[in-house]
Amino acid sequence: MPDGPPGTVRWLLCDYGNVLCLDQPADDRRTLAAAAGLCEGAFADAYWADREAYDQGLLTAAAYWAGVVGRPVAGGELERLVALDVASWTHPSPLALAAVEHARAAGWRTALLSNAPLEIARAAGRLPWLAAFSPQLFSCDLGRVKPDPSIFTAALERLGAAPGDVCFVDDRPANVEAARQCGMAALHYRQPSQLEALA
Protein backbone atom coordinates (compact mmCIF):
# COMPACT_ATOMS: atom_id res chain seq x y z
CA MET A 1 0.00 0.00 0.00
CA PRO A 2 1.15 3.61 -0.53
CA ASP A 3 3.86 4.48 1.99
CA GLY A 4 5.79 7.46 0.73
CA PRO A 5 8.09 9.91 2.50
CA PRO A 6 6.77 12.30 5.16
CA GLY A 7 4.31 14.75 3.66
CA THR A 8 3.21 12.40 0.88
CA VAL A 9 -0.56 12.38 0.43
CA ARG A 10 -2.03 8.89 0.56
CA TRP A 11 -5.26 8.54 -1.36
CA LEU A 12 -7.90 5.89 -0.75
CA LEU A 13 -9.92 5.84 -3.98
CA CYS A 14 -13.13 3.90 -3.39
CA ASP A 15 -15.73 2.37 -5.63
CA TYR A 16 -19.33 3.16 -4.71
CA GLY A 17 -21.68 0.23 -5.41
CA ASN A 18 -21.04 -2.87 -3.30
CA VAL A 19 -18.34 -1.04 -1.36
CA LEU A 20 -19.61 2.21 0.15
CA CYS A 21 -23.22 1.35 -0.57
CA LEU A 22 -24.90 -2.02 -0.40
CA ASP A 23 -25.94 -4.09 -3.39
CA GLN A 24 -29.50 -3.55 -4.60
CA PRO A 25 -31.81 -5.14 -2.05
CA ALA A 26 -34.03 -7.93 -3.39
CA ASP A 27 -37.17 -5.96 -2.54
CA ASP A 28 -35.92 -2.99 -4.55
CA ARG A 29 -35.16 -5.20 -7.54
CA ARG A 30 -38.64 -6.73 -7.36
CA THR A 31 -40.24 -3.28 -7.17
CA LEU A 32 -38.25 -2.11 -10.18
CA ALA A 33 -39.18 -5.22 -12.17
CA ALA A 34 -42.86 -4.70 -11.37
CA ALA A 35 -42.66 -1.03 -12.37
CA ALA A 36 -41.10 -2.09 -15.66
CA GLY A 37 -43.82 -4.70 -16.21
CA LEU A 38 -41.32 -7.57 -16.39
CA CYS A 39 -40.68 -10.76 -14.47
CA GLU A 40 -37.55 -10.61 -12.33
CA GLY A 41 -35.41 -12.76 -14.62
CA ALA A 42 -36.27 -10.86 -17.77
CA PHE A 43 -35.85 -7.57 -15.93
CA ALA A 44 -32.36 -8.45 -14.70
CA ASP A 45 -31.23 -9.32 -18.23
CA ALA A 46 -32.70 -6.12 -19.68
CA TYR A 47 -31.44 -3.96 -16.78
CA TRP A 48 -27.80 -4.91 -17.33
CA ALA A 49 -27.82 -5.24 -21.13
CA ASP A 50 -27.11 -1.55 -21.83
CA ARG A 51 -26.04 -0.46 -18.36
CA GLU A 52 -22.45 0.22 -19.37
CA ALA A 53 -23.55 2.63 -22.08
CA TYR A 54 -25.89 4.34 -19.60
CA ASP A 55 -23.07 4.56 -17.03
CA GLN A 56 -20.79 6.06 -19.67
CA GLY A 57 -23.29 8.76 -20.52
CA LEU A 58 -23.93 7.42 -24.00
CA LEU A 59 -27.64 6.86 -23.28
CA THR A 60 -30.13 9.20 -21.68
CA ALA A 61 -32.40 7.86 -18.97
CA ALA A 62 -35.28 7.80 -21.46
CA ALA A 63 -33.28 5.79 -24.00
CA TYR A 64 -31.94 3.40 -21.39
CA TRP A 65 -35.33 2.66 -19.81
CA ALA A 66 -36.98 2.31 -23.22
CA GLY A 67 -34.46 -0.46 -23.86
CA VAL A 68 -35.25 -2.11 -20.54
CA VAL A 69 -39.02 -1.92 -20.88
CA GLY A 70 -39.09 -2.56 -24.63
CA ARG A 71 -41.04 0.53 -25.58
CA PRO A 72 -40.76 4.33 -25.17
CA VAL A 73 -41.21 5.64 -21.63
CA ALA A 74 -41.70 9.23 -20.56
CA GLY A 75 -43.34 11.49 -18.01
CA GLY A 76 -44.37 10.03 -14.70
CA GLU A 77 -43.47 6.48 -15.70
CA LEU A 78 -39.90 7.46 -16.52
CA GLU A 79 -39.61 9.52 -13.34
CA ARG A 80 -40.78 6.56 -11.26
CA LEU A 81 -38.32 4.14 -12.85
CA VAL A 82 -35.44 6.57 -12.37
CA ALA A 83 -36.44 7.29 -8.77
CA LEU A 84 -36.69 3.59 -7.91
CA ASP A 85 -33.35 2.91 -9.56
CA VAL A 86 -31.65 5.73 -7.66
CA ALA A 87 -33.19 4.62 -4.37
CA SER A 88 -31.98 1.05 -4.91
CA TRP A 89 -28.36 2.27 -5.04
CA THR A 90 -28.39 4.63 -2.07
CA HIS A 91 -28.34 2.19 0.86
CA PRO A 92 -25.15 2.93 2.81
CA SER A 93 -22.83 0.22 4.09
CA PRO A 94 -22.27 1.36 7.70
CA LEU A 95 -19.41 -1.05 8.34
CA ALA A 96 -17.53 -0.03 5.20
CA LEU A 97 -18.05 3.66 5.91
CA ALA A 98 -16.82 3.21 9.49
CA ALA A 99 -13.73 1.38 8.21
CA VAL A 100 -13.01 4.17 5.73
CA GLU A 101 -13.38 6.72 8.52
CA HIS A 102 -10.82 4.74 10.51
CA ALA A 103 -8.42 4.93 7.57
CA ARG A 104 -9.14 8.64 7.17
CA ALA A 105 -8.27 9.21 10.83
CA ALA A 106 -4.96 7.48 10.12
CA GLY A 107 -4.14 10.06 7.48
CA TRP A 108 -5.67 8.79 4.25
CA ARG A 109 -7.52 11.23 2.00
CA THR A 110 -10.61 9.70 0.47
CA ALA A 111 -12.11 10.02 -2.99
CA LEU A 112 -14.65 8.10 -5.04
CA LEU A 113 -14.46 6.55 -8.51
CA SER A 114 -17.59 4.78 -9.70
CA ASN A 115 -19.38 3.61 -12.79
CA ALA A 116 -22.78 5.30 -12.53
CA PRO A 117 -25.31 7.03 -14.76
CA LEU A 118 -26.01 10.73 -14.38
CA GLU A 119 -29.09 10.34 -12.20
CA ILE A 120 -27.37 8.13 -9.63
CA ALA A 121 -24.21 10.23 -9.70
CA ARG A 122 -26.12 13.39 -8.89
CA ALA A 123 -28.10 11.70 -6.13
CA ALA A 124 -24.92 10.26 -4.62
CA GLY A 125 -23.36 13.71 -4.65
CA ARG A 126 -26.10 14.90 -2.31
CA LEU A 127 -25.72 12.09 0.22
CA PRO A 128 -24.34 13.40 3.52
CA TRP A 129 -22.51 10.15 4.22
CA LEU A 130 -20.40 10.67 1.10
CA ALA A 131 -19.46 14.28 1.88
CA ALA A 132 -15.93 13.36 3.04
CA PHE A 133 -15.13 11.78 -0.34
CA SER A 134 -13.66 14.49 -2.56
CA PRO A 135 -13.44 14.48 -5.45
CA GLN A 136 -16.35 12.24 -6.40
CA LEU A 137 -15.64 10.93 -9.90
CA PHE A 138 -18.31 9.21 -11.96
CA SER A 139 -18.14 7.47 -15.31
CA CYS A 140 -21.02 9.51 -16.74
CA ASP A 141 -18.95 12.69 -16.26
CA LEU A 142 -15.63 11.20 -17.38
CA GLY A 143 -17.13 9.59 -20.51
CA ARG A 144 -15.50 6.23 -19.82
CA VAL A 145 -16.13 3.26 -17.58
CA LYS A 146 -14.04 0.93 -15.46
CA PRO A 147 -12.03 -1.12 -16.28
CA ASP A 148 -10.94 1.13 -19.16
CA PRO A 149 -7.41 2.21 -18.16
CA SER A 150 -8.13 5.77 -19.25
CA ILE A 151 -10.60 6.25 -16.41
CA PHE A 152 -7.81 5.62 -13.91
CA THR A 153 -5.54 8.07 -15.72
CA ALA A 154 -8.32 10.66 -15.54
CA ALA A 155 -8.80 9.96 -11.84
CA LEU A 156 -5.08 10.43 -11.13
CA GLU A 157 -5.18 13.77 -12.94
CA ARG A 158 -8.13 14.92 -10.83
CA LEU A 159 -6.40 13.80 -7.63
CA GLY A 160 -3.12 15.39 -8.66
CA ALA A 161 -1.49 12.17 -7.51
CA ALA A 162 1.10 9.72 -8.72
CA PRO A 163 -0.11 6.12 -9.14
CA GLY A 164 2.04 4.97 -6.25
CA ASP A 165 0.25 7.34 -3.87
CA VAL A 166 -3.17 5.77 -4.46
CA CYS A 167 -4.88 2.65 -3.17
CA PHE A 168 -7.95 1.80 -5.23
CA VAL A 169 -10.74 -0.30 -3.69
CA ASP A 170 -13.32 -2.14 -5.81
CA ASP A 171 -15.42 -5.29 -5.57
CA ARG A 172 -14.80 -6.32 -9.20
CA PRO A 173 -11.56 -8.16 -9.97
CA ALA A 174 -11.32 -6.72 -13.49
CA ASN A 175 -11.38 -3.18 -12.13
CA VAL A 176 -8.80 -4.01 -9.47
CA GLU A 177 -6.47 -5.52 -12.05
CA ALA A 178 -6.86 -2.51 -14.35
CA ALA A 179 -5.91 -0.16 -11.52
CA ARG A 180 -2.84 -2.26 -10.77
CA GLN A 181 -1.85 -2.15 -14.42
CA CYS A 182 -1.93 1.66 -14.10
CA GLY A 183 0.51 1.50 -11.20
CA MET A 184 -1.89 1.91 -8.29
CA ALA A 185 -2.07 -0.32 -5.28
CA ALA A 186 -5.48 -1.98 -5.46
CA LEU A 187 -7.63 -3.93 -3.08
CA HIS A 188 -10.27 -6.47 -4.12
CA TYR A 189 -12.98 -5.58 -1.62
CA ARG A 190 -14.84 -8.37 0.13
CA GLN A 191 -15.33 -7.13 3.68
CA PRO A 192 -14.84 -3.95 5.74
CA SER A 193 -11.97 -5.40 7.78
CA GLN A 194 -9.78 -5.07 4.68
CA LEU A 195 -10.19 -1.29 4.90
CA GLU A 196 -9.54 -1.21 8.63
CA ALA A 197 -6.20 -2.92 7.98
CA LEU A 198 -5.07 0.06 5.91
CA ALA A 199 -4.84 2.18 9.05
N, C-alpha and C positions, 0 to 999 in steps of 0.2 A: 504494500500500500504506500501512497505518497509519503515520503519522509525526508523532506528537503532540509536545507540549512535554516538556521533561525531567521524568522521573518518571512519564510516561504508560505504563501497561502495554500492551504489544502482544501480542495473542493470535493464535496460529496454530491455527485450529480445523479439524481434519483429519477427513475421511471415513476409514472403515476399509477396506472391501472395494475392491480394485483401486487402493488408494493405499498404505496401511500394510501391508496383506497382499495377496498375489497372488491373481489370479483362480483359481477352482476348477481344479485340474489335470485334464487329460483323463482320466487314470487314475482319479482320485477320482470324476469324473462317471460313468464306466463302472461302477465298483464300486457306486455308489449306485443306478444304473439296474438292475443285476443284483439287488441286494438288494430292490428294489421289484418285481421280476418284470416289468420293462418294457423294450422296446427303447429305445435312446438318444433317438431322436426323440420318441417318445411320452412318455418320462420328462421331457425338457426342457420340453415343453408343460405337463405336469401339475405339474411342480416350480414353475414360475413363475406358474401360473394364480391361485393364492390366496396368493402369497408376501407381497404387501403387507398383507393382513389378518393374516397370521402375524407379520410384522414389527411391526405396530401393536399386537399383543397381543390382537387380537379372536378369534383361534383358538388353542386349545391345541395342543401338539405332536400329541396323538392325533387331534384333528379335522383338522389340516393334513395329516398323513400318510395318514389315511383317504381324504382327497380325492385325494392323489397316487396312491395304490395302487388306489383304487376299491373299497375294502372296509374294514371296521374292522381296526385293528391295535392290538396291546397287548403287554404283557409283554416278553419278550426280543426279539421282532421290532421293536417300537417303539424299544426301547433301542438296538438296532443301527442303525436308520435315523437316529436322532438323533445317535448317536456318529459315524457316517460323515459326516453333514452338518456337524457341528461341526468335525471334523478337516479337511474340505475347505476350510474358511474360516479356518484358523489357520496358513497358510504365510506367514511374514514376508517382506516385501520389503526385503532388506538395504540396497539402494541408497537407497530412499526413507527408511528409518529413519536412515541415516547423514546424509542431506541435512537431515532434520528436526533431528537433533542439532546440525548445523552452525548452523542457524537459532537453535536454543535457546542455543547458546554466544554468539550475537550479541545475545541479550537477549530473544528471543521466549519467551513462556509457551505451553505446548502443551496442547491439550485435544482431545477426540474427540467427533464427532457422527455417528452412523451409524444407518441403518436395519438392524435386526437383531432376530430373535426372541429370546425369553428365554434359550433354551439357549445360543445363540451369544454373546449378551451376557455371560452369566455366565462362560462359558469364556474369553472375551476379557479379562474383568476379572482373570483369574488369570494371564495371560501376562506373564512378567517383562519382555519387550521392549515392553510398553505401559505399564509402571509410571510413566513420566515424563509420561504424558498424564493430566491431572487438571483438571477432572472428565472422566469418561467418560460420555457421554450417549447413550442408546440409545432408539430409537423405541418399543420394547416398554414401556419405563418411562415415557416421555413421553406415550404414547397417541396419537401422531400420527407421520406419516412425511414425509420429504422427498419432493417439494418444497413441502409445505404451509407457507405462511409462518409459521404459528403455532409450528412446531417451532424456527424460528430465533429467534423472540421468546422462547420458553422457554429456549433456549440462552443468549441474552444475559442473561436474568435469573439463570441459574445462574453465569455467568461474572462477573456484576456489572460488565458492560462496556457501553460505548456502541457502537453499530454501527460507528462510524468507527475504533474501536480493534481491530477484528477483521478478520483475513484468513481466509476460508473456502476450503478446498481440497477439491475433489470431482472425480471422473472423469465425472460425468454433467452435460451442459450444462443440463438443466432445473433441477437443484439449484443450480448456479452462478448461473443467472439469478435464481432465487428469492432467494438470499442477497443478490445485488446490489439487488434490489427492496426488501429490508429495510434497505438502507443499508450493508451490509458491503462491503469489498473482497473479491473472490472470484477464485479461480484455477481454470481448467479444467485439471485435472491430466492430463498425458500422459507426462511423464518426470521423473525425480528432479532433473535440472538446474534445473527451474523452482523447486524449493524451495531449492536452493543459492543461487539468485539473490536470495532474500529477505534473506540475510545481508549 
